[in-house]
């Protein structure tokens, strides 16, 4: 390795002389923050740069005072395919000489092409909360094992050039004291940056990302999950055959959550979709806890007594749920606070002395309401553990809608609070498909919900409860967990937030909703629907409103039906529309054309998400539109689409048919 370090802070090698020795400092590969080298002042409190690379892959290194240039070259194609380049997270920081504030800087994580930048007045502790508004790091991370072509001005910090005989990796960076990140690649899987422009350019254009079909698939399939119910003695006696699920984020981070579990002490399986807002904290908490509350509500007195006895005598507790999780699903370990409150809940159930437990409908309603109450109480309780207190506040002041399905044999219950939705795909004897809605959206477009809201508040508030189709002119759903700013009194909110709480650091917005006279305005009580499964009921779709904003119920059922038919090497028969419109005839021709074409995706949830964001006006996948929707800048993505979470549950027709034969 060769290199030179001839810069410093003396009279002959100080900032005023840097540009002479390092013309690159005046070139097109600059930092994102303008640095006037003549005004730089040495700060002895800053740690020195320590630069170190493997000699086998590093040919040259040079330092210009605020960036480092390193060349890696492999003439015999050994470095890239055989191993990985281990490098630190990349860090550029500029600090004011007259204060402790950081003037600006940026962090780069090479493995995922992620970038965190911060500007004047931002403290170092907050750096980790800030992400670039260029392209979602989640999108880049999902596609990082494929070829990526980046175009446009600004924020292009490195270049990777490859051919049959040579690979060269050039980076401009200063190394920060952070944890190591491993970047792996092969000859066919590299990052290609086509152009590099001066970072300080004021003519910064939108940063565009051109994705290949393979990259699009990588992104769409990153969070997909499927599970098939195992046979017992060669038979599946469960009414659920399998389920498939997926998520696609628009927010950073994703505010949606999902859950799936089997009840181990009672009968049945549960599936939940949770749509968070004002952050992901509430959806995260509800997705971890609600199914436990439901399962406990369904337990008999005897089972509850056994669990309480085990807890009291510090013995192993009977397992309550068997979870089905994707590795990327975010699950904290259940905190002691959560377990303590769950235990208080089952102790109260014991005191109620309901020998056989609640009915499913009662259990669902009671569990929803009780969890929301616990979320509220946890935010009010004086907790010594600051981290737990902060989590409790974030959970309470953010919000989440929820839709949960409980399936036991042919008995299907849906509990819904908010604007997630559940529909059944029904195939009649003649092969025609239809959608059976099992939920109603709890928002201003639901007349029954508007009547409920107005009936719960004085007549003087009839014109102010719903303004511009939103609750108090602010919130879209009229039922949700958390959102205590729509439930607590103004006095309680003030007392909690003014009691040593750093609302800015916790991302809690302090504002008083207008016309806030008689809280609560928001409830978490679910609307419960019961449906007895029939042989013609083939599947259940539960999804957050991000899907339903893009596709209507009939579109979703049709897509799943077509996907099923392709899997069975047959096409579903479409209902004849009379009189036939030009659009309908085009649709029929499209279906015939697609009859021999396999689906893009094996996972039906992925298939639905692909169509939700990629369909053109004719219901066909438009690859350019799909790529554009996936590469929208983070600050624009939410304006075009919402987070999407989909779970599709397939029913076992043989088991359902056997039930009716045995009970005739």
SEBA-683825 format. One record per residue (C-alpha): x negated, y, z negated; residue number from 1; residue in one letter. Coordinates in Angstrom, 2 decimals. Each point is the difference from the previous one (the first is absolute). Last residue first. Example, Ala and Ser with C-alpha at 12.3 -4.5 7.8 and 13.67 -1.06 7.14 Angstrom:
<recs>
         x         y         z     i   aa
    -13.67     -1.06     -7.14     2    S
      1.37     -3.44     -0.66     1    A
</recs>
This chain:
<recs>
         x         y         z     i   aa
     75.77    -33.25     -9.36   664    X
     -2.87      0.68     -2.37   663    X
     -2.57     -2.46      1.33   662    X
      0.71      0.91      3.62   661    X
     -0.15      3.71     -0.83   660    X
     -3.37     -0.31     -1.70   659    X
     -1.36     -2.22      2.76   658    X
      0.74      2.72      2.59   657    X
     -1.91      2.55     -2.08   656    X
     -2.95     -2.38     -0.31   655    X
      0.00     -0.70      3.75   654    X
      0.31      3.70      0.85   653    X
     -3.14      0.89     -1.93   652    X
      0.03      3.80     -0.07   651    X
     -2.71      2.28      1.36   650    X
     -0.96      2.99     -2.15   649    X
     -1.36      3.08      1.79   648    X
     -1.92      2.59     -2.03   647    X
     -0.79      3.40      1.48   646    X
     -1.89      3.02     -1.33   645    X
     -0.41      3.16      2.06   644    X
     -1.59      3.23     -1.23   643    X
      1.69      2.86      1.79   642    X
     -0.34      1.21      3.57   641    X
     -0.62      3.13      2.05   640    X
     -0.51      2.68     -2.64   639    X
     -1.73     -2.50     -2.28   638    X
     -2.71     -0.52      2.61   637    X
     -0.85      3.69      0.25   636    X
     -2.27      0.59     -3.02   635    X
     -1.57     -3.42      0.40   634    X
     -0.85      0.63      3.63   633    X
      2.01     -2.15      2.41   632    X
     -1.92     -3.08      1.06   631    X
      2.66     -2.68     -0.42   630    X
      2.74      2.01      1.69   629    X
     -2.28      0.76      2.95   628    X
     -0.95     -3.64      0.43   627    X
      3.64     -1.07      0.04   626    X
      0.95      2.80      2.39   625    X
     -2.77     -1.03      2.36   624    X
      0.94     -3.68     -0.26   623    X
      3.67      0.65      0.77   622    X
      1.97     -2.99     -1.29   621    X
      3.40     -0.16      1.67   620    X
      3.28      1.15     -1.55   619    X
      0.95      2.03      3.04   618    X
     -0.72      3.39     -1.61   617    X
     -3.49     -1.18     -0.94   616    X
     -0.77     -2.35     -2.86   615    X
     -3.33      0.26     -1.84   614    X
      0.80      1.14     -3.53   613    X
      2.93     -2.23     -0.88   612    X
     -0.93     -2.62      2.60   611    X
     -3.35     -0.73     -1.62   610    X
      1.58      0.14     -3.47   609    X
      2.57     -2.62      1.02   608    X
     -2.64     -2.34      1.45   607    X
     -2.14      0.40     -3.12   606    X
      2.98     -1.06     -2.11   605    X
      0.57     -2.94      2.36   604    X
     -3.47     -1.43     -0.57   603    X
     -1.07     -1.99      3.07   602    X
     -0.64      3.23      1.85   601    X
     -0.27      1.06      3.61   600    X
      2.93     -2.19      0.90   599    X
     -0.23     -2.50      2.82   598    X
      1.10      0.89      3.51   597    X
      2.16     -2.41      1.96   596    X
      3.34      1.62     -0.73   595    X
     -1.41      3.53      0.13   594    X
      1.23      0.67      3.52   593    X
      3.43     -1.31     -0.94   592    X
      0.15      2.30     -3.01   591    X
     -1.12      2.99      2.09   590    X
      2.66     -0.74      2.57   589    X
      2.63     -0.09     -2.73   588    X
     -1.22      3.33     -1.41   587    X
      0.04      1.64      3.42   586    X
      3.60     -1.17      0.37   585    X
      0.80      1.57     -3.37   584    X
     -1.61      3.29      0.96   583    X
      1.98      0.09      3.24   582    X
      3.19     -0.56     -1.96   581    X
      2.01     -3.23      0.02   580    X
      3.72      0.52     -0.61   579    X
      0.10     -2.17     -1.97   578    X
     -2.97     -1.10     -2.10   577    X
     -0.77     -3.70     -0.06   576    X
     -1.58     -1.10     -3.29   575    X
     -3.52     -1.22      0.59   574    X
     -0.86     -3.67     -0.02   573    X
     -3.16     -0.64     -1.90   572    X
     -2.98     -1.25      2.03   571    X
     -1.50     -3.45     -0.35   570    X
     -3.42     -1.47     -0.66   569    X
      0.72     -0.40     -3.75   568    X
     -2.65      2.57     -0.94   567    X
      1.24      2.17      2.85   566    X
      3.53     -0.33     -1.34   565    X
     -1.09      1.03     -3.47   564    X
     -1.72      3.11      1.36   563    X
      3.07      0.81      2.06   562    X
      2.17     -0.32     -3.10   561    X
     -2.39      2.16     -2.02   560    X
      0.05      2.71      2.66   559    X
      3.78     -0.15      0.37   558    X
      0.53      0.21     -3.76   557    X
     -2.25      3.07     -0.21   556    X
      1.67      1.75      2.93   555    X
      3.44     -0.68     -1.49   554    X
     -0.93      1.53     -3.34   553    X
     -1.43      3.18      1.52   552    X
     -3.68      0.53      0.72   551    X
     -2.30      2.97     -0.63   550    X
      1.34      1.59     -3.19   549    X
      1.03     -3.51     -1.08   548    X
     -3.62     -1.13     -0.08   547    X
     -1.31      2.90     -2.12   546    X
      3.12     -0.38     -2.13   545    X
     -1.57     -2.90     -1.84   544    X
      0.79     -3.52      1.11   543    X
      1.88     -3.16     -0.94   542    X
      0.95     -2.33      2.85   541    X
      1.89     -3.23     -0.77   540    X
      0.10     -3.01      2.31   539    X
      2.15     -2.70      1.56   538    X
      3.50      0.41     -1.40   537    X
      2.00     -2.30      2.30   536    X
     -0.23     -2.87     -2.48   535    X
      1.63      2.14     -2.65   534    X
     -1.47      1.91     -2.93   533    X
      2.34      1.30     -2.66   532    X
     -0.46      3.76     -0.18   531    X
     -0.05      2.20     -3.10   530    X
     -0.76      3.72      0.11   529    X
     -1.36      2.00     -2.93   528    X
     -0.23      3.81     -0.03   527    X
     -2.93      0.87     -2.18   526    X
     -0.16      2.27     -3.04   525    X
     -3.11      2.17      0.38   524    X
      1.76      3.33     -0.52   523    X
     -0.64      3.58      1.13   522    X
      1.75      3.22     -0.98   521    X
     -0.70     -0.39     -3.70   520    X
      0.38      2.82     -0.72   519    X
      2.65      2.71     -0.37   518    X
     -1.28      3.43      1.04   517    X
     -2.76     -0.23      2.64   516    X
      1.28      2.37      2.67   515    X
     -3.49      0.22      1.50   514    X
     -2.52     -2.73     -0.82   513    X
     -2.59      1.20     -2.53   512    X
     -3.55     -0.37      1.23   511    X
     -3.21     -1.53     -1.25   510    X
     -1.46     -2.44      2.50   509    X
     -1.91     -2.89     -1.50   508    X
     -3.21     -0.85      1.84   507    X
     -1.56     -1.39     -3.18   506    X
     -2.92      2.45      0.26   505    X
      2.41      2.86      0.52   504    X
      2.28     -1.08     -2.83   503    X
     -2.82      0.03     -2.56   502    X
      2.15     -0.88     -3.01   501    X
     -0.89      1.50     -3.38   500    X
      3.60      0.17     -1.19   499    X
      1.28      2.44      2.62   498    X
      1.27     -2.76      2.26   497    X
      1.95     -1.83     -2.69   496    X
      1.52      3.06     -1.65   495    X
      0.96      1.61      3.31   494    X
      1.67     -3.15      1.30   493    X
      1.92     -0.39     -3.26   492    X
      1.21      3.59      0.10   491    X
      1.11     -0.21      3.62   490    X
      2.13     -3.03     -0.87   489    X
     -1.11     -3.31      1.41   488    X
      1.61     -1.78      2.95   487    X
     -0.89      1.79      3.25   486    X
     -3.52      0.88     -1.19   485    X
     -0.08     -3.60     -1.23   484    X
     -0.52     -1.23      3.55   483    X
     -0.52     -3.55     -1.30   482    X
      2.12     -2.67      1.67   481    X
      2.36      1.08      2.74   480    X
      3.59      0.75      0.96   479    X
      1.17      3.06      1.96   478    X
     -2.64     -0.38      2.69   477    X
     -1.01      3.13      1.99   476    X
     -1.37      2.21     -2.76   475    X
     -0.30      3.80      0.21   474    X
      3.19      1.97      0.74   473    X
      1.44     -0.86     -3.40   472    X
      0.26     -3.57      1.35   471    X
     -0.51      0.36      3.72   470    X
      2.35      0.30      2.98   469    X
     -0.73      3.73      0.39   468    X
      1.25      0.59     -3.54   467    X
      1.66     -2.73     -2.06   466    X
      0.64      0.71     -3.69   465    X
      0.45      3.70      0.83   464    X
      3.49      0.27      1.51   463    X
      1.73     -2.25     -2.53   462    X
     -1.88      1.57     -2.90   461    X
      2.90      2.03     -1.43   460    X
      2.09     -3.18      0.00   459    X
     -2.19     -1.32     -2.77   458    X
     -2.23     -3.02      0.67   457    X
      0.52     -3.77      0.14   456    X
      2.89      0.18      2.48   455    X
     -2.09      2.00      2.46   454    X
     -2.67     -2.68      0.01   453    X
      2.46     -2.87      0.36   452    X
      1.87      1.72      2.82   451    X
     -3.30      0.61      1.82   450    X
     -0.89     -3.67     -0.42   449    X
      3.31     -1.11      1.45   448    X
     -0.56      2.30      2.98   447    X
     -3.42     -1.51      0.77   446    X
     -1.83      2.48      2.25   445    X
     -1.27      1.89     -3.05   444    X
     -2.08     -2.95     -1.14   443    X
      0.32     -3.46     -1.49   442    X
     -0.21     -2.11      3.14   441    X
      2.52     -2.83     -0.09   440    X
     -1.08     -3.59     -0.32   439    X
      0.91     -3.46      1.31   438    X
      0.38      0.85      3.69   437    X
      0.95     -2.94      2.20   436    X
     -1.71      0.15      3.39   435    X
      1.24     -2.08      2.91   434    X
     -1.35     -2.69      2.31   433    X
      1.87     -2.02      2.63   432    X
     -0.81     -3.69      0.30   431    X
      3.59     -1.15      0.56   430    X
      0.03     -1.52     -3.49   429    X
     -0.84      3.37     -1.57   428    X
     -3.49      1.17     -0.88   427    X
     -0.21      2.40     -2.94   426    X
     -3.05      2.10     -0.87   425    X
      0.60      1.48     -3.43   424    X
     -0.86      3.57     -0.97   423    X
     -1.80      1.63     -2.92   422    X
     -0.85      3.72     -0.27   421    X
     -2.25      2.39     -1.86   420    X
      1.81      3.28     -0.58   419    X
      0.42      0.17     -3.75   418    X
      0.92     -2.53     -2.67   417    X
      0.80     -3.42      1.44   416    X
      0.68     -3.35     -1.66   415    X
      0.68     -2.82      2.46   414    X
      1.38     -3.33     -1.20   413    X
     -0.07     -3.17      2.11   412    X
      1.52     -3.23     -1.27   411    X
     -0.44     -2.91      2.40   410    X
     -2.77     -1.60     -2.11   409    X
     -1.29      2.81     -2.21   408    X
     -1.12      3.12      1.85   407    X
     -0.62      3.30     -1.81   406    X
     -0.62      2.95      2.34   405    X
     -1.46      3.29     -1.23   404    X
      0.24      3.47      1.56   403    X
     -1.78      2.81     -1.79   402    X
     -0.44      3.77      0.22   401    X
     -3.07      1.48     -1.60   400    X
     -0.96      3.19     -1.81   399    X
     -2.92      2.10     -1.21   398    X
      0.31      1.86     -3.29   397    X
      0.46     -3.13     -2.13   396    X
     -2.77     -2.07      1.60   395    X
     -2.49      2.88     -0.11   394    X
      0.81      0.67     -3.64   393    X
     -0.39     -3.66     -1.01   392    X
     -3.28     -0.25      1.91   391    X
     -1.34      3.09     -1.78   390    X
      1.03     -1.38     -3.38   389    X
     -1.63     -3.34      0.76   388    X
     -3.25      1.74      0.95   387    X
      0.09      2.22     -3.07   386    X
      0.34     -2.92     -2.42   385    X
      1.40      1.60     -3.14   384    X
      3.55     -0.13      1.33   383    X
      2.64      2.40     -1.32   382    X
      3.18     -1.40      1.62   381    X
      1.87      2.25      2.43   380    X
     -1.37     -1.51      3.21   379    X
      0.60     -3.50     -1.35   378    X
      3.60      0.91     -0.83   377    X
      0.84      0.93      3.59   376    X
     -1.56     -3.12      1.50   375    X
      1.78     -2.07     -2.66   374    X
      3.36      1.50      0.99   373    X
     -0.66     -0.77      3.65   372    X
     -0.86     -3.58     -0.96   371    X
      3.23     -0.31     -1.99   370    X
      2.21      1.31      2.77   369    X
     -1.40     -2.33      2.64   368    X
      0.00     -3.01     -2.34   367    X
      3.60      0.54     -1.16   366    X
      1.31      0.33      3.54   365    X
     -1.84     -3.08      1.25   364    X
      0.85     -2.10     -3.05   363    X
      3.68      0.90      0.18   362    X
      0.17     -1.02      3.66   361    X
     -1.88     -3.24     -0.66   360    X
      2.24     -0.88     -2.93   359    X
     -1.61      0.69     -3.32   358    X
     -1.57     -2.61     -2.23   357    X
      1.44     -3.38     -0.96   356    X
      0.22      0.69     -3.73   355    X
      0.55      3.76      0.07   354    X
     -1.06      0.72     -3.57   353    X
     -0.41      3.76      0.44   352    X
     -2.83     -0.17     -2.52   351    X
     -1.94     -2.29      2.30   350    X
      0.43      2.51      2.81   349    X
     -1.45      2.66     -2.30   348    X
     -3.04     -2.20     -0.58   347    X
     -0.23     -0.49      3.77   346    X
     -0.24      3.78      0.46   345    X
     -2.50      0.54     -2.80   344    X
     -2.17     -2.64      1.69   343    X
      0.19      1.80      3.32   342    X
     -1.00      3.20     -1.80   341    X
     -3.06     -1.64     -1.53   340    X
     -0.93     -1.62      3.31   339    X
      0.05      3.35      1.79   338    X
     -2.08      1.65     -2.71   337    X
     -2.49     -2.86      0.07   336    X
     -0.56      0.73      3.67   335    X
      0.96     -2.52      2.64   334    X
     -3.15     -0.42      2.05   333    X
      0.04      2.59      2.72   332    X
      1.51     -1.12      3.25   331    X
     -0.69      1.61      3.36   330    X
      0.87     -2.36      2.81   329    X
     -3.06     -0.50      2.20   328    X
     -0.42     -3.68     -0.91   327    X
      3.67     -0.61      0.94   326    X
      2.04     -1.24     -2.91   325    X
      2.51     -2.74     -0.75   324    X
      0.70     -0.03     -3.74   323    X
      1.16     -2.94     -2.12   322    X
      2.02      1.53     -2.79   321    X
      0.74     -0.55     -3.69   320    X
     -2.86     -2.17     -1.19   319    X
      0.73     -1.37     -3.49   318    X
     -2.11      1.81     -2.55   317    X
     -3.17     -1.59     -1.36   316    X
     -0.11      0.32     -3.80   315    X
     -0.57      3.16     -2.01   314    X
      2.52     -1.01     -2.71   313    X
      2.34      2.93      0.70   312    X
     -0.51     -0.23      3.75   311    X
      0.73     -3.74      0.08   310    X
      3.10      0.43     -2.18   309    X
      1.22      2.82      2.25   308    X
     -0.37     -2.17      3.10   307    X
      1.80     -2.95     -1.60   306    X
      2.80      2.27     -1.28   305    X
      0.46      1.47      3.47   304    X
      0.26     -3.49      1.47   303    X
      2.64     -1.01     -2.56   302    X
      2.02      3.18      0.47   301    X
      0.25     -0.71      3.72   300    X
     -2.04      1.96      2.50   299    X
      1.54      2.17      2.73   298    X
     -0.95      3.32     -1.60   297    X
     -3.60     -1.21     -0.34   296    X
     -0.17     -0.65      3.75   295    X
      1.45      3.43      0.79   294    X
     -2.43      1.80     -2.29   293    X
     -2.91     -1.98      1.44   292    X
      1.14      0.84      3.55   291    X
      0.03      3.69     -0.93   290    X
     -3.53      0.16     -1.38   289    X
     -2.68     -0.09      2.66   288    X
      2.00      1.54      2.84   287    X
      1.38      2.60     -2.43   286    X
     -3.47      1.10     -1.08   285    X
     -1.39      0.33      3.52   284    X
      3.14      1.74      1.26   283    X
     -0.33      2.48     -2.86   282    X
     -3.69      0.70      0.59   281    X
      0.16      0.33      3.80   280    X
      0.24      3.77      0.28   279    X
      2.77      2.57      0.26   278    X
      2.07     -2.78      1.59   277    X
     -0.02     -3.77     -0.27   276    X
      1.98     -2.52      2.03   275    X
      0.26     -3.38     -1.71   274    X
      0.83     -3.26      1.78   273    X
      0.87     -3.06     -2.07   272    X
      0.40     -3.73      0.46   271    X
      1.17     -2.40     -2.68   270    X
      0.26     -3.79     -0.06   269    X
      2.45     -2.11     -1.98   268    X
      0.57     -2.12     -3.04   267    X
     -1.06      0.80     -3.53   266    X
     -3.22     -0.50     -1.96   265    X
     -2.31      0.07      3.02   264    X
      1.63      2.79      2.01   263    X
     -1.71      0.08      3.39   262    X
     -1.68      3.21      1.13   261    X
     -0.20      2.65      2.70   260    X
     -0.94      3.65     -0.35   259    X
     -0.46      2.98      2.28   258    X
     -1.42      3.54     -0.34   257    X
      0.31      3.22      1.96   256    X
     -1.96      3.19     -0.79   255    X
     -2.92     -0.83      2.30   254    X
     -3.05      2.04     -0.95   253    X
     -0.19      2.01      2.11   252    X
      3.50      0.28      1.43   251    X
      0.89     -1.62      3.31   250    X
     -0.67     -3.54     -1.15   249    X
      0.95     -3.20      1.77   248    X
      1.27     -2.96     -2.00   247    X
      0.70     -3.66      0.70   246    X
      2.13     -2.94     -1.09   245    X
      0.96     -3.51      1.02   244    X
      2.23     -2.43     -1.87   243    X
      0.55     -3.73      0.16   242    X
      2.75     -2.65     -0.09   241    X
      2.04      1.51     -2.81   240    X
      3.02     -2.13     -0.94   239    X
     -2.40     -2.16     -1.99   238    X
      0.46     -3.76      0.21   237    X
     -2.92     -0.35      2.38   236    X
     -0.36     -3.71      0.63   235    X
     -2.92     -2.35      0.58   234    X
     -0.22     -0.98     -3.64   233    X
     -0.10      3.71     -0.88   232    X
     -0.68      2.32      2.93   231    X
     -1.94      3.21     -0.45   230    X
      1.64      3.36      0.59   229    X
     -1.86      1.82      2.75   228    X
     -1.77      3.25     -0.84   227    X
     -0.92      2.91      2.23   226    X
     -2.00      3.18     -0.46   225    X
     -0.90      2.92      2.25   224    X
     -2.21      2.72     -1.41   223    X
     -2.69      0.33      2.70   222    X
      2.28     -1.17      2.80   221    X
      0.90      3.40      1.44   220    X
     -3.56      1.31     -0.20   219    X
     -1.66     -3.09      1.45   218    X
      2.63     -0.19      2.74   217    X
     -0.65      3.60      0.99   216    X
     -3.72     -0.76      0.06   215    X
      0.53     -2.91      2.36   214    X
      2.18      2.09      2.27   213    X
     -2.79      2.57      0.21   212    X
      0.17      3.21     -1.97   211    X
     -0.98      3.47      1.14   210    X
     -0.48      2.33     -2.95   209    X
      0.47      3.73      0.26   208    X
     -1.37      2.78     -2.21   207    X
      1.90      3.17      0.76   206    X
     -2.26      2.74      1.22   205    X
     -2.42      2.09     -1.99   204    X
     -0.83      3.27      1.68   203    X
     -1.52      1.50     -3.13   202    X
     -3.04     -2.23      0.40   201    X
     -1.74     -0.75     -3.26   200    X
     -0.34     -3.70      0.74   199    X
     -1.84      0.60      3.27   198    X
      1.18     -2.71      2.35   197    X
     -0.68     -3.70      0.37   196    X
      1.44     -2.04      2.80   195    X
      0.88     -3.61      0.72   194    X
     -0.11     -1.43     -3.50   193    X
     -0.04     -3.76      0.38   192    X
      0.57     -2.23     -3.01   191    X
     -1.01     -3.59      0.49   190    X
      1.57     -3.42      0.41   189    X
     -1.31     -1.66      3.15   188    X
     -3.66      0.04     -1.06   187    X
      0.96     -0.92     -3.54   186    X
      0.63      2.19     -3.00   185    X
     -0.29      0.22     -3.75   184    X
     -0.09      3.11     -2.17   183    X
     -0.54     -0.62     -3.69   182    X
      0.78      2.78     -2.46   181    X
     -2.22      0.77     -2.97   180    X
      1.29      1.92     -3.06   179    X
     -0.73      3.70     -0.20   178    X
     -3.07      2.15     -0.73   177    X
      0.21      1.90      3.31   176    X
     -2.12     -0.39      3.13   175    X
     -0.25      2.95      2.34   174    X
      1.28     -0.48      3.51   173    X
     -0.48      0.15      3.73   172    X
      0.36     -3.42      1.53   171    X
     -1.37     -1.69      3.09   170    X
      0.54     -3.67      0.79   169    X
     -1.73     -1.55      3.00   168    X
      0.73     -3.37      1.48   167    X
     -2.00     -1.37      2.88   166    X
     -0.24     -2.78      2.50   165    X
      3.51     -0.76      1.15   164    X
      1.35      3.47     -0.69   163    X
      0.98      1.98     -3.09   162    X
      0.16      3.61     -1.09   161    X
      1.18      0.98     -3.49   160    X
      0.34      3.69     -0.76   159    X
      0.48      1.83     -3.25   158    X
      1.59      3.05     -1.55   157    X
      2.95      0.88      2.15   156    X
      2.18      2.23     -2.17   155    X
      0.62      2.60      2.68   154    X
      1.02     -0.05      3.61   153    X
      1.81     -2.78      1.78   152    X
     -0.33     -3.68      0.79   151    X
     -0.38     -3.17     -2.03   150    X
     -0.19     -3.38      1.70   149    X
      0.36     -2.96     -2.33   148    X
     -1.15     -3.53      0.75   147    X
      1.35     -2.48     -2.51   146    X
     -0.84     -1.03     -3.56   145    X
      0.90      3.44     -1.35   144    X
      3.60     -0.18      1.15   143    X
      1.67     -0.33     -3.40   142    X
     -2.48      2.42     -1.56   141    X
      0.67      2.56      2.70   140    X
      3.73     -0.15     -0.65   139    X
     -0.42      0.12     -3.78   138    X
     -2.43      2.90      0.37   137    X
      2.82      1.93      1.63   136    X
     -1.35      2.25      2.72   135    X
     -0.99      3.62     -0.60   134    X
      1.51      1.34     -3.20   133    X
     -3.05     -1.08     -1.99   132    X
      0.69     -1.46     -3.41   131    X
      0.04      1.55     -3.47   130    X
      0.50     -1.83     -3.27   129    X
     -3.63     -1.14     -0.29   128    X
     -1.19      3.59      0.20   127    X
      2.03      1.04     -3.01   126    X
     -2.75     -0.65     -2.55   125    X
     -2.44      2.06      2.07   124    X
      2.01      3.15     -0.54   123    X
      1.53      1.77      2.97   122    X
     -0.55      3.75      0.00   121    X
     -1.58      0.17      3.44   120    X
      0.66     -2.92      2.30   119    X
      0.39     -3.76     -0.10   118    X
     -0.36     -2.80      2.47   117    X
      0.70     -3.70     -0.23   116    X
     -0.70     -2.07      3.08   115    X
      0.77     -3.58      0.94   114    X
     -1.70     -1.62      2.95   113    X
      0.96     -3.33     -1.58   112    X
     -3.44     -1.49     -0.49   111    X
     -1.77      3.34      0.20   110    X
      1.52      1.58     -3.07   109    X
     -0.65      3.71      0.39   108    X
      0.07      2.62     -2.73   107    X
      0.24      3.72      0.64   106    X
     -1.09      3.30     -1.36   105    X
      1.01      3.37     -1.25   104    X
     -0.77      2.88     -2.28   103    X
     -0.09     -2.05     -3.18   102    X
      0.69      2.16     -3.02   101    X
     -2.52      0.13     -2.84   100    X
     -0.79      3.63      0.65    99    X
     -2.65      2.34      1.40    98    X
     -1.98     -2.36      2.20    97    X
      3.18     -1.36      1.56    96    X
     -0.13     -3.70      0.83    95    X
     -0.09     -1.73      3.34    94    X
      0.60     -3.74      0.25    93    X
     -0.52     -2.45      2.87    92    X
      0.63     -3.66     -0.80    91    X
     -0.20     -3.27      1.85    90    X
      1.10     -3.15     -1.75    89    X
     -3.07     -2.13     -0.34    88    X
     -1.16     -2.32      2.72    87    X
     -0.23     -3.71      0.58    86    X
     -0.28     -0.85      3.65    85    X
      1.35     -3.46      0.58    84    X
     -1.16     -3.26      1.40    83    X
     -0.70     -2.14      2.99    82    X
      2.00      1.59      2.80    81    X
     -1.30      3.54     -0.47    80    X
     -3.61     -0.52     -0.96    79    X
     -1.00     -2.61      2.53    78    X
      0.71      1.64      3.33    77    X
     -3.65     -0.19      1.10    76    X
     -0.78      3.74      0.21    75    X
      1.70      1.01     -3.22    74    X
     -0.12      3.70     -0.78    73    X
      0.94      2.06     -3.04    72    X
     -0.71      3.73      0.04    71    X
      0.48      2.11     -3.12    70    X
      0.66      3.73     -0.21    69    X
      0.45      1.52     -3.44    68    X
      1.98      3.11     -0.81    67    X
     -0.33      3.07     -2.20    66    X
     -3.67      0.73      0.04    65    X
     -0.91     -1.20      3.48    64    X
     -0.99     -3.56     -0.88    63    X
     -1.43     -2.47      2.47    62    X
      0.13     -3.78      0.24    61    X
     -1.23     -2.29      2.72    60    X
      0.04     -3.65      0.90    59    X
      2.34     -1.53     -2.56    58    X
      1.10     -3.56      0.69    57    X
     -2.93     -2.10     -1.19    56    X
     -1.18      2.69     -2.40    55    X
      3.08     -0.37     -2.14    54    X
      1.18      3.43     -1.06    53    X
     -0.71      2.35     -2.89    52    X
      0.68      3.68     -0.60    51    X
      0.17      1.39     -3.52    50    X
      1.27      3.55     -0.08    49    X
     -0.82      1.88     -3.18    48    X
      2.65      0.49     -2.70    47    X
      1.52      3.44     -0.29    46    X
     -0.74      1.82     -3.26    45    X
     -3.09      1.63      1.51    44    X
      2.16      2.14      2.32    43    X
     -2.11      1.44      2.85    42    X
      1.60      2.98      1.68    41    X
      1.22      0.08      3.60    40    X
      0.52      3.46      1.48    39    X
     -2.46     -0.41      2.88    38    X
      1.62     -3.34      0.85    37    X
      3.39      1.49      0.76    36    X
      2.14     -3.11     -0.28    35    X
      3.32     -0.14      1.80    34    X
      2.08     -2.91     -1.33    33    X
      0.87     -2.98      2.22    32    X
     -3.72     -0.86      0.23    31    X
     -1.76      0.48      3.29    30    X
     -0.78     -2.28      2.89    29    X
      0.24      2.56      2.82    28    X
     -3.28      1.76     -0.61    27    X
     -1.41      2.55     -2.41    26    X
     -1.16     -2.54     -2.57    25    X
     -1.12     -2.17      2.91    24    X
     -2.69      2.61      0.59    23    X
     -1.79     -1.34     -3.05    22    X
     -3.43      1.50     -0.52    21    X
      0.95      3.54      0.92    20    X
      3.50     -0.21     -1.50    19    X
     -1.40     -0.88     -3.38    18    X
     -2.16      3.12     -0.37    17    X
      2.43      2.31     -1.86    16    X
      1.04     -2.92     -2.16    15    X
     -3.47     -0.57     -1.44    14    X
     -3.12     -1.56      1.52    13    X
     -2.47      2.89     -0.12    12    X
      1.35      1.95     -2.96    11    X
      1.00     -3.09     -1.91    10    X
      3.39     -1.74     -0.03     9    X
     -0.82     -3.17      1.89     8    X
     -0.18     -1.57      3.43     7    X
     -2.80     -2.17      1.31     6    X
      1.50     -3.47     -0.42     5    X
     -1.14     -2.21      2.86     4    X
      0.96     -3.37      1.36     3    X
     -1.22     -3.33      1.19     2    X
      1.29     -3.42     -0.88     1    X
</recs>
